[in-house]
Amino acid sequence: MEKKTAEKRIGVTAILIEDKESVPKVNAILSEYGEIIVGRMGIPYKEKNVNVISIVMDGTTDEIGAMAGKLGNLPGVMIKTVLSKK
């Protein structure tokens, strides 16, 4: 029987980091998933004491979900992900 490969989807993740201690952990996770990251933009918003990162990805729902889960479990890190329908 032929094994079906998982369908890739385009996704965008917004990451807000309020706990500066989590920044190295966020960067380590993003490096771990570097193969699915198409682009990244980070803005240190000093007036609000928060870092904002947006990530564009092209990966399977499992890959994107695993990355989002690891990021969302870090203290002081909030994320939201949107995926394309196809």
C-alpha positions as CSV (number, residue, x, y, z in Angstrom):
1,M,0.0,0.0,0.0
2,E,1.3,3.5,-0.9
3,K,2.1,5.7,2.0
4,K,0.6,9.2,1.7
5,T,2.9,12.1,2.6
6,A,1.6,14.8,4.8
7,E,0.4,17.8,3.0
8,K,2.3,21.0,3.6
9,R,0.5,24.2,4.5
10,I,1.5,27.8,4.8
11,G,1.2,29.3,8.2
12,V,1.9,32.5,10.1
13,T,2.7,32.6,13.8
14,A,2.7,35.7,15.9
15,I,4.9,35.5,19.1
16,L,4.8,37.9,22.0
17,I,7.5,37.6,24.6
18,E,6.9,39.3,27.9
19,D,9.5,37.3,29.9
20,K,13.0,38.2,28.7
21,E,14.4,35.0,30.2
22,S,12.5,33.0,27.5
23,V,14.2,34.8,24.6
24,P,17.1,32.3,24.3
25,K,14.6,29.3,24.5
26,V,12.4,30.9,21.8
27,N,15.4,31.3,19.5
28,A,16.5,27.7,20.2
29,I,13.1,26.4,19.2
30,L,12.9,28.5,16.1
31,S,16.4,27.2,15.1
32,E,15.2,23.6,15.6
33,Y,12.3,24.2,13.1
34,G,14.4,26.3,10.7
35,E,13.7,24.0,7.8
36,I,10.0,25.0,7.7
37,I,10.6,28.7,8.4
38,V,10.3,30.8,5.2
39,G,10.8,34.2,6.9
40,R,11.0,35.9,10.3
41,M,10.7,39.4,11.5
42,G,11.4,40.5,15.1
43,I,10.7,43.8,16.8
44,P,11.9,44.7,20.3
45,Y,9.1,47.0,21.5
46,K,11.0,48.6,24.3
47,E,8.3,51.1,25.3
48,K,5.9,48.2,26.1
49,N,8.7,45.9,27.4
50,V,7.8,43.1,25.0
51,N,9.4,41.4,21.9
52,V,7.2,40.7,18.9
53,I,8.2,38.1,16.4
54,S,6.3,37.0,13.3
55,I,7.1,33.8,11.5
56,V,6.0,32.6,8.0
57,M,6.2,28.8,7.7
58,D,5.7,26.1,5.1
59,G,5.3,22.7,6.8
60,T,2.9,20.0,7.8
61,T,0.3,20.7,10.4
62,D,2.2,18.3,12.7
63,E,5.5,20.3,12.3
64,I,3.8,23.6,12.8
65,G,1.7,22.4,15.7
66,A,4.8,20.9,17.5
67,M,6.7,24.1,17.1
68,A,3.7,26.2,18.3
69,G,3.2,23.9,21.3
70,K,6.8,24.2,22.4
71,L,6.7,28.0,22.1
72,G,3.4,28.3,23.9
73,N,4.6,26.3,26.9
74,L,7.4,28.8,27.6
75,P,6.8,31.2,30.5
76,G,5.8,34.7,29.4
77,V,5.4,33.7,25.7
78,M,2.0,34.0,23.9
79,I,1.5,32.7,20.4
80,K,-1.3,32.5,17.7
81,T,-1.0,30.6,14.5
82,V,-3.0,30.8,11.3
83,L,-2.8,28.1,8.6
84,S,-3.8,28.2,5.0
85,K,-6.7,25.8,4.1
86,K,-4.6,24.0,1.4
